[in-house]
Amino acid sequence: MPYTPDIVEEMNLLVKFPMHSNMEGIKVHSDANPALVSAAQRLYAKGLVTQVDGGYLTHSGHQVAENAKIALRILAGKTTE
């Protein structure tokens, strides 16, 4: 299954979450880019974030974000963190 534009937007949003603390999240404001607002809503519907506008990563969201960051780092040619 190829990446769709929606999945790319969701992954771009997921990699913005800080991974060093479960007490830090992000908020997508209602006047943000509509694609970003929609991505946050879809991530919430999938149970990956705690709020429709971002919030915190759920346990599953943390795992997905971690894997997305690893894939991005590899594809960008960066082999170290």
Phi and psi in degrees as a GROMACS rama.xvg file:
@    title "Ramachandran Plot"
@    xaxis  label "Phi"
@    yaxis  label "Psi"
@TYPE xy
-77.4159  160.034  PRO-2
-68.391  132.455  TYR-3
-96.1459  162.712  THR-4
-56.1357  -36.6611  PRO-5
-63.2759  -44.1672  ASP-6
-65.18  -39.8911  ILE-7
-61.1616  -43.6871  VAL-8
-62.0429  -42.3437  GLU-9
-63.6989  -43.5835  GLU-10
-66.7079  -38.786  MET-11
-61.6775  -36.8434  ASN-12
-71.9233  -43.1993  LEU-13
-58.9358  -39.055  LEU-14
-73.0472  -7.90806  VAL-15
-82.9834  -15.3316  LYS-16
-71.8944  137.165  PHE-17
-69.8381  139.634  PRO-18
-102.777  -10.3734  MET-19
-81.528  -10.2671  HIS-20
-151.858  138.949  SER-21
-81.8293  -3.86011  ASN-22
-96.8555  4.9901  MET-23
-119.327  135.686  GLU-24
-138.142  -161.062  GLY-25
-137.314  158.388  ILE-26
-125.163  127.397  LYS-27
-98.4149  111.367  VAL-28
-71.1251  151.291  HIS-29
-63.5201  -21.3044  SER-30
-95.8034  10.7826  ASP-31
-71.4057  173.378  ALA-32
-50.1314  128.576  ASN-33
-54.7613  -33.2026  PRO-34
-65.2229  -37.2038  ALA-35
-69.8878  -42.3939  LEU-36
-60.6748  -45.0073  VAL-37
-64.0136  -39.3474  SER-38
-62.2014  -42.8233  ALA-39
-62.3616  -41.2602  ALA-40
-63.7151  -41.4685  GLN-41
-67.4487  -39.6874  ARG-42
-63.0073  -37.7567  LEU-43
-65.1051  -45.2184  TYR-44
-61.578  -29.6008  ALA-45
-85.7839  -2.87616  LYS-46
78.0332  23.1297  GLY-47
-96.3493  -19.1526  LEU-48
-131.593  160.298  VAL-49
-87.3559  -16.2003  THR-50
-132.527  153.33  GLN-51
-64.106  -22.8039  VAL-52
-106.572  23.3046  ASP-53
118.26  -95.2571  GLY-54
76.5603  -133.259  GLY-55
-112.328  159.687  TYR-56
-74.8542  138.784  LEU-57
-77.2405  177.165  THR-58
-58.0573  -47.0676  HIS-59
-63.9063  -40.7398  SER-60
-60.9712  -39.3536  GLY-61
-61.9595  -42.9744  HIS-62
-64.6518  -43.4736  GLN-63
-65.9578  -43.683  VAL-64
-62.7722  -41.1204  ALA-65
-60.8663  -45.256  GLU-66
-67.5952  -36.4648  ASN-67
-63.4592  -40.7203  ALA-68
-66.8711  -37.8087  LYS-69
-64.3825  -46.9656  ILE-70
-61.2605  -43.6036  ALA-71
-62.1056  -43.0286  LEU-72
-62.886  -42.7088  ARG-73
-66.1609  -46.7923  ILE-74
-68.2378  -25.6179  LEU-75
-82.85  -3.3898  ALA-76
81.7592  17.9572  GLY-77
-104.123  109.806  LYS-78
-92.3042  -8.01288  THR-79
-117.306  157.183  THR-80
